[in-house]
Amino acid sequence: MDPILLGVSDTIESEFDQEVYKNLSPLEKYHSLLFTSVDKLFGFLGTTRETLKPYLTDFVSVEAQSLGREGYGFTIKDANDMGFGGLACHTVDLGGASVGGAIQTAHTIVKANPYAVVLVAAADIPKSVFKQVSDLKRLTATVCHKDWEMPYGATLIGLYSLLCERMMFDTGVTSEDLEEITKHFRSLAETNPRAFQYQKQMVEKQLKKPLSGVYSTPMIAIVTDHGFATLITSEAMKQKLIDNKVIKADAKHIYVIGSGHSAHAEYLIQKKDLKSPAGLACERAVASSGISRSEIEYAWIYDCFTGMIIHEASLYFGVSPKETANALRNGKISNGSKEIPINLGGGILNYQAAMAISGATGLVDIASQYGLSVHPIPNVLSEPPNMSLLGGNGGIDSINSVILFAKNKTEKIPKEPIGLKPLEVNVPSPKEKEKATILSATTIYFNPGGEKKPPYLIVCSTKDNGEMVLTNLYDKEGKEIVSKDGLELGKTKVEFQMIDGKIQAVVLG
């Protein structure tokens, strides 16, 4: 028995009267986004909160990170505020992978109890990190290790740039690949009235002004106020809701046929060898569905940074990053047997994305392909895909969630995941005079509100025992190096020394 999804609604700031909205408190904005999303979803299904209330069994939500609304109690309060007392409540906090994690939770609930009717809904109201210095400082404190990353000026953008620099070195992906991919997905969003980048044509010079390493502003997701809601249940309960005239008789659905997620480490410095959880998450989802990757006909891949869409698609489908980058220039990826379109809404780089629920952007995109979105994206496939994949990424590529959908009922038997290798955890413990080799390096040009003023370099070095250490870089005269020019990843040797009270890497030779 595969659970079914009955529809998706999302709500963005521009739907409200701007004079009224801007004067609301943060909590009032949050409630407006959340409650409006739920009410629009129920209207789409031909019902109301009051009518559906007796049949709801579970409420799954996501912690609103920007509001500091942490913990199970807030989910219960939101359910009660919507008039849904007595539900089983579930809270998910997987960063950008949270929407996939919430769908997975609902999928698990309905698989275990075919009488369950699960509301999945959440909202968040972050502001753009390019407008609010205080938000960026809080973000840095959340995603960067206080001892091994923050003292060196690490930022979210910088750490993702560090990952991308190494991927490009290992695979032959170029900055031109990143630029062409970015241009393609921006072009999709420019025609969507609900997209953040609607009618905002990209200027070439924007791509040539880096914020960190290879990443310029168009290659980085802008966070916005956003809310969403969806309903997941069984076919039997859907029919009961129709028979009892709770929802409209012609309500459609898609099947949720597989789910999986994998968590690595909370901070980048704890990720041994910069490994990613994306491949594990996809393998678990595919195995749970019983299908093969080659059956997937459409995908939405998380793209907080342009390099991540290459990285994740490559790991999901087992295709080299360079081949993936080549296909992505035309908005496609290989599923193992053919090229398939992805992210027809432009991805979170261009649509709407609140940090905690950024995967809702993908859920709207996927649902639009099946006519199940209250606000469909304008670019949809001519025919609904038989199988679709929704991928989500949280932290510094720390957590990954994958959900698989099908247009028709499948009779596939779940399989045991194959080739699963546990992800090792790095524990940095550098000592003075120890030697290491630079694994990756990137220059940070953008750190408003940070104690370390750009430009500066962050480098990730590997000791002989495999242990990774993040530092800045100095020459033998004690002058800080701010450019990676002249460095050879995997070859340049450094020695750890104590400089200004902290361990730093000093170039040898």
N, C-alpha and C positions, 0 to 999 in steps of 0.2 A: 504494500500500500504506500503510494507516494502522496505526501501532502500537496495541497494546491494553494496557489496564490491568486486572490480574487481581484486585485487592483492596487494601484499606487497613486498617492497624491503627494504633491510637495507644495510648499508655500515659500515665497520670497518676499523681501522687503517692499518691493515696488507695487505689490498688490494692495498695500494699505495707503490711506491718506497720509502723505509725507509729513504734513504739519502735525498731525495727531501722533504718528508713529515716533517721530524724533523726540517727542516730549514724554514718551512712556519710560518707565523705569526698566532696567535690564530684565527683571523678572516678568514685567508686563509684556515686554517684547517676546520673551521666551514663550509665555502662555499663548500669546496671539498666534505665533507660528505653529505651536503644537496643536492647540485646539482647532484652529482653522484647517490644518491638514487632516485631522481626524474627521471633522464635519464634512469636508469636501469628499473624502473617501467614502463616507457613509452615504452621502448624496449620490455619488457615482453608482453606488450599489443599490440605490433606491430605498434607503433606510435612514434611521436617525439613531442617535445615542440611546434614547429612551426605548426604542423598539428593539434594538439589538442587545441591550444590556442584559436581559435574562439568559442569553445564550453565550455570552463571553465567559471564558474560563481563565484566560491568562493575558497578562500585559507584559510585553518585553520592551525595555527602553534602554537608552544610552546615556551615560553621565554627560551632562553639559559642562565640558571642561572650562569654558570661559567664565562660567558663573560660579565655579567652585562647588557645584551641586554634586557632591560625592556621596555615594552610599545608597544602600537599598531603601532607606526611609524616604528619599525623594521620589523614587519610582512609585511607592505606595501613595505618597501625597498627590502626585500627578494623577494617578488612577482615581483617587477619591475626588479630586477637583473636577475631573471630567464626569463624575457621577457614577463611577464604576467601583463601588465598594465591594470588598469580598473576593477580589480576583487573586489568583496566584501571580505574584509579581517577580520579575527577573531583571536584573541590572547587568548590562554589558559595558565593559570599558577596555576596548582593544585599539584605542587611537583611531586612525583612519580605517582600520579593519573592522570597526564596530558594527557597521550596518550588516556586513556579511556575517559577523558573529551573532547578531541579533536574529537574522534569518535562520542561521544554523540552530540557534536555541529553539526557535519556533518549529523548525523542521523536526528536531529531536522530540519535542513535546507531542506533536501530532502523530509522529511515528509510534510513540509509546501509548498514546491515547487517541483513538480515532474520533472521539466525541469532543475533543478540544476545539475551541474557536479562539485563536490567538491574535490579539491586536499588537502589532509592532509599530511603535511611533516614538519620535524624539525630535528635539530641536536644539539649536545652539546659536549663539549670537556673538561670535568673535568679530573683531574688526581687523581690517587689513594691517598686516605687520608693517606695511609701508606708510601707514598713517598714524599708528599708535605706538610710540616708543615703549610705553609701559607694557603693552601686550607682548611686544617682542622680548622684553626683558623677562617677563613671566614665562614665555614659551622657552627661552633659553634655559631658565632655571628648571623647567620641567623635563626637557629632553636631553640635557647635558649633565654628565657626571660631575658632581661638585668638586671632586679632588683631581680627577684624571682628564677632564675635558674643559671645564669652565675656566680654570686659571690660565689656560693657553689660548683663550679667545674662541673656543669652539662655538659654532652656531648651528641651527638646524640646516640652513643652506650650506654652510661650510662642510658639515659632515656628509651630507648627500653629495656634495661636490667631490669630496675625498673618495667616496665609493665610485663615482662616475669616472674620475681620472684613472683609477685602477682598471675599471672595466674597459675603457677605451684603449689603455696600454695593452691589455691582454688579448683584445679581440679585433682590433683594427677599426672599431667604430670611430668616426671622425666628428669634429665640430660641425662640419658641413652637413652630416647626417642629422645631427640634432637640430640644426637650423631648418632644414627642409621638412622634417617631421613636425616641428613647431608651426611652421607656416601652413601646412596642410590642415592641422586640427583647428587652428585659428580661423581658417576660411569657413569651416563648418559652422562655427559659433556665430560668425558675423551675420548670418541670416536667421538666427533664432531670437525672437523678441524677448525670451526669458533668460537668455545667456548674459552673463556679466560683460562679455566682450561683444555684445550685439552692436553692429555697425561701427565697431572700433577697429579700423584698419591698422594693421601693424606697419610700423615704419622700419625700414631696413636697419637704420642706425641703432634701433633698440636692441637688436641682436648682437651688436658689436660692443656693447657696454656691459662687461661682466660685473655681477655682484659677488660671485665667488667662483673661481676656476672657470669652467666653461659655461656656467649658468648666467644668463641675462634675464631681465624681468619677464619677457614673454615665455620663458621656459619654467617659470615658477608659479604655482597655483596661488591665486588671490582668495583669501577666505571671506565669506559673506554670511549674512543672516540667512538661515535656512531651517525648514522643518519638513518632516515627511511622515507618512502613515501608510501601512499596508495591513492586509488581513490574510491570515494563513489558517487553513482548516483541512478537513478531509472531504472527499466527494460525497460521502454519506451525509455529513453535516451540512454541506452546501445544499443538497437536495431537501433536507429537512427545513432549512431556512427558506427555501423557495416554496415548499409545500405549505409552510405556516405564514406565507406572505410577509416574511421579514425582509427579504431582499427581492429584487426584481427577477422575474422568471427567466429572462434572457441573459442573466449574469454569466460572464465568461471567466475562464481561468487558465492558468498554465500550471504544470506540475513542477514541484521542487524535488528533483530526483537525486541530488547528491550534495553533500556539504563536507567541508574539512577546514581545519585551521591549525596553524603551527606557530608557536612562540619561541623566539630565540633568547635574546637578552634585553634587559631594559635599556642599556646604553650601548652605543657603538663600540666603545673600548672593551666591552665584555664579549663581543662577537669574535670568536676565534677565526682567524684567516678571512675576516670580512664576509663570512658565509651568510646566505640568505635563507629564510624559512619558506620562501615562495614555492619551491619545488615540492617540498613535503606537503604543504597545504593542498596543492593541486592533486598530487598523487592520492591523498586520502579522499578527496572529493570524488575523483574519477573512480576510485575503487568502490566507494560507497554506492555509486550510481550503477555500476556494472557496465557502463559504456566505455568506448575507447575515445581518446582525444581526437581522432580523425573524424568522429561523428559530429563534433561541434561545428556549427555553421556561423556563429556570431559570438563576439566576445566584447566585454567592456573591461579594460585593463586600467588599473589605478595609475594615475599620471601626475603625482604631486610635483614631479620634476621630469623633464623630457627623457632623461636617461633611464628613469625607473620604468617607463612603458616598454623600453627595449629590454631591460633586465628581466622584468617579470614575465613578459610574453615569451622570452627565450626559455626561462625556467619552466613555465607552465607547459609548453609544448615541445620542449626538447630540441629546439632549433637554435643554431648558433646566433649569438647576438648580432654579428655582422649581417647575416642573411635576414634576420628579423628587422634590422635597421633599414636595409634596402627595401623590404616590403612595406615598412611603415611610412616611407616617403609617399606612398600612394594610399595610406590609411588602411593597410591590410597586414595580416600576419599569417604565417603558415600553421595549420593545425596538424601537420604531419603528412598530409596527402594533397592539400590544396590551399590556396590563399583565401582567407576569409576577411570580410570587413570588420572593423572594430570602431568603437567610440564615435558613432555618427553624430552625437551631440557635442563633440569637441572635447570631452573629458573634463576633469575638474580644473584643468588649466584655464578653461574658457567658459564653463557653464556657471553654476552656483555651487559653493561648497563651504559649509561650516566645518571647522576642523574635526569635531567629535563625530559628525555624521556625514563626512565628505563622500562616503560610499553611496549615499542616497542619490547622488548625481547619476551613478551607474545604474541604480535600481530604476530610476525614471527612464533612462536610456533603454535598458532591456525591456521594461514593461511597454514602452512605446512601440517596440517591434511587434507586439502582440495585441495592440489596441487596448491595453489595460492601464494606460496612464491617463489621469485626469487632465494633465497638461502635456500631451505628447510632443516630443521634439519634432521639428519639421522634416528632418532627413530620416526616413525609415526605409527598410528593405521593401522591395516589391512584393515579396512573399514572406510571411513570418518564418523565422528559422526553426528547424526541427529541434535543435539543441543549442543552448546558449550558456555562456560562462560569465560570471560576475566575479572579478577579483579585487581584493582590497588589501591595502598595506598600512601598517601602523608603526609609529615610532620611527627610528632611523633604520627602516627596513628590518624591524624587529619582530613584527607580528604579521601574519598573512592569513586571510580568509578567502575561501573560494566556494561559490555556490553554483550549482548546475541546474538549469531549467529545461523543460521539454514541452513542445507544443502538444504532443499526444502521449497517452499513457504508455509506459514501457513495461516490459515483463522481464527486464534484465535482473540477474541475480548479483548482489554485491560480491565483490572480490576482495581477497586479501591484498593490501597495498604491497607493492614490490620495491625492492631496492632502497628501503628506508634506512638512512644513516643518521644516527643522532648528531645533533649540532653541539659541538664542544664550546665550553665557556672559557674565556680568557680572564686571567687574574693578573693584572699588571703589578710587577714588583721590581722595577729597575733599580740598579745600584750604580754608584759612581764608578767610572772606569770600565763598565761593561760595554761591549760592542754590539752593534745591531746593523741591519740593512734596511734602507727606506723601502717600504711597501707601497706607499702612496703619499702624494703631497699636493696641496692646493693653496692658492693665494686667496685670502678673504679681503674683499674691497668694501664690504657693507656690514656694519655692526653698530647701528645707532643705539645709544644707551648702554653700550658695553664698556667695560673698563679698559679693554685693549683697543687702541685706535688703529684702524686699517690705514694702509694695507699691511698685512702680515701673513706669514706662511704657517700652516699647520701640517705636520708630517706624522704619518703612522709608520713606525719602525718595528721590525721583527727581530727578536733575539734568536740565537741559535736553537734554543729550546722551543721556538714557536710562539713565545709570549710576545704580545703586541704592546707598544707604548706610544701614546700620543703626546707630542711636544711641539714647541716651535723649533727653529733651526738657527744655529750660529756658526760662524766661521772660526778658525783657530785663533783669531785676534780678539774674539769676543764680540764681534759685530753681528747683529741679527740679520738673517737673510730673509728677504721678502718675496723673492721670485723663485720658481722651480726651474728656471733656465739653468742648464748645466747639470741638473740632477738626473740620474738614471735609475728609474724604479727597478728594484730587484738587484741593483748593483752598488749604488752609492753607499759607502760605509759611514757610520757615525759612532761616536762614543758619548755615553751619558755623563754629564757633568752637572754639578750643582751651581746654578746661576741665579742670583737674586732670590735665593731661598727655595727654588724649585728645580727639579730634575729637568734638564734640557738636552737636546741632541746637538752635538758639535760634529761638523763634517771632518772626516779624516782625509789625508792626502792632499 
